[in-house]
Amino acid sequence: MAELKYLSGFGSELSSEDPRRPGALPVGRNTPQRCAYGLYAEQISGSAFTAPRHDNRRTWFYRIRPSVVHKPFKRLDVAKYLTHKWDEQEPDPNQSRWLPFDLPASPVDFVGGLHTVCGAGDARARHGLAIHVYLCNKSMDNSAFYSSDGDFLIVPQQGTLTITTEFGVMEVAPNEIAVIQLGMRFAVAVDGPSRGYILEVFDGHFKLPDLGPIGANGLANPRDFLTPVAKYHDEDNINFTIVSKYQGALFAAQQRHSPFDVVAWHGNYVPYKYNLANFMVINSVSFDHCDPSIFTVLTCPSTKPGVAIADFVIFPPRWSVQEDTFRPPYYHRNCMSEFMGLILGAYEAKEGGFRPGGASLHSMMTPHGPDAQCFNAASKAELKPQKIALGTQAFMFESSLSMAITKWGAETCQKLDAKYYECWQELPKLFSDKIEI
Ligand code: FE2
């Protein structure tokens, strides 16, 4: 069982020491002349050295060998559908929906199973995002992965992931999420066929949204985020592969030891996990349908106030009590791109077609909303207090960038549902010369 501790707020100073080596963590300085137990000190910086204090992120590792002990990186020929090439396809403004993505028929690990569905921007310019799915059935074996391009927000849909990091180990099951930030090395073990979604942001790091008039509590509370505790592997004379995602391509370097050799660490740049069941839902208790921003778990802000590179938003089980109101999501067009996935259950605005392990994309200013069946039912429903989305967890990656679908997403995966548009075609004309219908 993975040991975890509370993150106690984003940006808090944390420390952890493997109990097998008490005193490994230096006191009073980051780089003693000689570290205890013959360890090396190494810093990982997640922000510019000169970033303001509230945004400054770094962690010190005390490890058996520094990360630099590896052979040169060479191009790695796996995950051929992992890409940052946003011009593979002609632009397509249509509503897109994917049936559940296929699990692999032959052994594939987490890295080999990365497939990019859509994205925008440029990791070289540190601006943009990529949305991937992972489709795998095999644990990573003597290999570790890191992204030099962005933070990975991982949303398992099927299968529990055991994620070994330089900081320690996290188990992440469906209805939980993990965030592995830029540069952090990790390996994924699976318990069977595994599928999930990844939001990778190139600009910066995920944060908790501000709460404004909501007050000090609500949505995702800081106290519910967990980070691993130090647990080192002292393995020599092994063939270990470090895989780097760098400018959208994969590279591999060989080394003869485990990179999970951190005996102690301290800092405020850490991986973390969160159970979506702990989300405190805020909603209208009078009338109307709130904007989905009330369900934001984490946000990666842009430099424009209130505008996100990407928000991670969920639609959890909750009470619906609004009166004299059309309760489902309203019809709309948005200056943001909305990628949705379904972890489990059935999403209330579209009970058919949008299935666990599938996805949808409603691009910039592309109209969307409830299907005809949902509209007809909700327009006539008796509006008594009702629990909705029971046994369901849908989510949205919402971005201010206009995303392109990859060739894999549009064609190769063969899961794009060409009939998606039909769900709105039966919406009736209800217009009448009578004010009440
Ligand atoms: Fe929408």
Boltz pocket constraint, residues with backbone or C-beta under 6 A from the ligand:
constraints:
  - pocket:
      binder: B
      contacts: [[A, 332], [A, 334], [A, 338], [A, 362], [A, 368]]
      max_distance: 6.0
